């Protein structure tokens, strides 16, 4: 009897297992597609896979921007169990508010980001917790080894490594790596099993700047000290080759690119290319160049200066002069003399040369959002408006426009297109982009020779004496512009100096401007010219520029 029962039990168990195996086999064969889809739905995710964003190099090949590994945390709300324990553990590990976390996890989507670019410490905590439905995606984020150096030029990227400002934005299409949508398996600990090389991703191209990091760092340090000494609100310095390549462009205060989110936009804004302001007497190079180029200038003629009545308004010189020669009008920086020279030139010609020098329109520099400045319509200009424009009031310019105008004098009379990027090279070594140097004749060679001679006198015996460098011929022009406000001009000023050297074969053009310095007198020749001299001396030694 017992044997019969035992035999019956064995047969029953055998039949059960046979039925189980048949059912399992049937499910694997007959319902393979259905089961496979359910498996994929639970464990497989479609994610964006990208290679590395291209690097940014300076003119000497030093890396200014590259990529470092980054980890971002995601969740599958349909798998994640949003109980009190899991929520508490996850919020503590991520350092995120529970309410914000819960609102994300209530989504009907199968993939939601919980936190981007987490630290290694956070990653270790998450792997220890091993919470079901929570995973980590490996990627890259941008790192800037020099921190604040050239921050206004390089710009920065968002959390997805897309360029937001500066070169990062302007050349984003080159720097950005190819994006692939691939399927990846969620393995142990929620880590997506994927390798970039397995998916054959394409890295972004590398960008090579005209900026020299050594010069840029020196200019930044020099500006910082000068801003503190003169208690200025802000300062700008552009160092440029006469043919258009920008060697340095510094704005102070600046910001740390690795912590860009901690700074207000007013600090991150590139004032050299985006801000418009009245230049003051530094703009007289346009009046000077136009008068000589049109043969309207009579260099032996004397001009009665000091003050000039224009209707109910009177134009004054900062320093009173009885009579000045044509050259001394610009050497001594007479507002009255410049206005009289402009009237001899004629408003149509004057306006024509303002346009020729590039004011009132963009220079075309490879930087996003460049301003075009502000030039009045000549038909609506009164005589007072024109007189003011002759010495740099009532006209709006950018720093890059001013520096480019001085390049026109330095390079022999050609208007150039300034540029920041020399070339872009693909990961395979192919040149994808190369700077195209553009130039357009503005002044005759004989005109340039005379203008250089007068601007050299400005440094040797005029308002720019503090820019003088023993043994080198330096040419330049000072500017001290009052800042317009409600009801007239304020006492605050913008102090500038722009110049080039050596006069006989210019290698660099330098513009220095200080905004609202508190130290008196706030003249450009007193505040900005010494900074020009300091930077020029550094360049002479660094570049090995000969006295001849």
Secondary structure, DSSP 8 states (H G I E B T S, - for coil): -HHHHHHHHHHHHHHHHHHHHHHHHHHHHHTHHHHHHHHHHHHEEEEEEE-----EE-TTS-EEEEEEEEEEEEE-TTTS---HHHHHHHHHHHT--HHHHHHHHT-SSS-EEEEEEE-HHHHHHHHHH--TTEEEEEEEEEE-TTTTTTHHHH--B-TTS-B-SHHHHHTHHHHS--EEEEEEEE-GGGBEE--TTTTT-----EEEES--HHHHHHHHHHHHHHHHHHT-SEEEEEEE-TTSBEEEEEEES---GGGGGGS-HHHHS-HHHH--B--GGGGHHHHHHHHHHTT---TT-EEE-SEEEETTEEEE-SS--SEEEHHHHHHTT-HHHHHHHHHHH-HHHHHHHHHHTTTTS----SSTT----B---GGG--HHHHHHHHTT-S-BB-HHHHHHHHHHHHTTSEEE--BSEEEEE-TTS-EEEE----EEE-S-HHHHHHHHHHHHHHHHHSTTGGG-BTTB-EEEEEEEEEEEETTEEEEEEEEEEEEEE-GGG--EEEEEEEES--SSS--HHHHHHHHHHHHHHHHHHHHT----
